[in-house]
Amino acid sequence: MATRFGATLVETIELACELIKRPSVTPNDEGCQQLLGERLAKIGFKLESMVFDDTTNLWARRGDSGPVFCFAGHTDVVPAGAEHAWIYPPFSATRKDGYIFGRGAADMKGSLAAMVVATERFVADNPDHQGSIAFLITSDEEGPFINGTPKVVETLEARQEKITWCLVGEPSSTAELGDVVKIGRRGSLTGDLTVFGIQGHVAYPHLAENPVHNAAPALAELAQQSWDDGNSSFPPTSFQISNVQAGTGAGNVIPGELHVQFNFRFSTESTAEQLKQHVVTVLDNHQLDYSVQWKLNGDPFLTESGALVEATVNAIGEHTGRLPELSTAGGTSDGRFIAPTGAQVIELGPINATIHKVNECVSEADLETLTRVYEKVLENLLC
């Protein structure tokens, strides 16, 4: 094992490999949380396993007072896909040329390992630290996100257990470790639209009603709409059609229904209700016969400059020499469920170039540096 001030943090690399070897495809945890919990229990954390239906979650806390600093992450991974397409087996955690290859290496078992080792090092030096340190770990981040972090947060809120600062270990970095810190995320709203027509023979269009033809002008109007101008923290709200389906497969049949799925990624300048109402107005103006179902995947959130952002920027600067970009770009994360409680939430993790891809990998050197950055964040906030 590495010494406390050694050049290499073998502990992080070894723990990351142990986690990657467990095929914890959503919602399966495959014992990852037990492994992490055992490490945390040894340094004084109280463990609470929260199981909701098919999902296992871990809430671990060291300390009874505030402020509460929380590391948040997930042990579940997306499917590996065709194993023959991988250079090394996806759950082998193969180490080669300074990288660890395997599903979840960057998203986000490497971050989890760095969080735990950073906490072990911090507690060893600061056994009587201020406030509390907590871990919120789920196995449902990559899936339907129903029985994971949202349920844990509901449980904590019900007993008035508040998180002050939360660092989510999502792979935020783009080209170099620590070059980007996510300080918020856009909201995500999905619509499932069905436009009704009358099925018929293409040779007799006067006896049918083509929902594709009827809906096309409305869809074009929605696609060309300017929803808002964004602001200094968020780009303008975007509307994208992601799936379109109609017809029986036969070339001589006018379809009776058109199914369209679309998604908004929206800024704090718009609300989900405003976007829904605008869509309905456009559809009604085009006199369509339709139904639409909505799913709000998360509202936008933003962590303004404050203690957590400053502590993180300072830690990155000390260990990498970089001044990170503070960004709200990208998809959603479980931070969207934690931020509404009033917690300051940021995301900081490894380079995201290979996440969800064949041959996902993470740099061993980056994991070592990330461990030191996480430890410094704890020092900046709890010492």
Secondary structure, DSSP 8 states (H G I E B T S, - for coil): ---TT-S--HHHHHHHHHHHTS--BTT--TTHHHHHHHHHHTTT-EEEEEEETTEEEEEEEE-SSS-EEEEEEE--B-----GGGSSS-TTS-EEETTEEESTTIIIIIHHHHHHHHHHHHHHHH-TT-SSEEEEEEES-TTTT-SSSHHHHHHHHHHTT---SEEEE----BSSSTTSEEE-EE-EEEEEEEEEE-B-EETT-GGGSB-HHHHHHHHHHHHHH-------SSS---EEEEEEEEES-S-TTEE-SEEEEEEEEEE-TTS-HHHHHHHHHHHHHHTT--EEEEEEEEE--EE--SSHHHHHHHHHHHHHH----EEE--S---THHHHGGGT-EEEE--SB-TTTTSTT-EEEHHHHHHHHHHHHHHHHHHH-
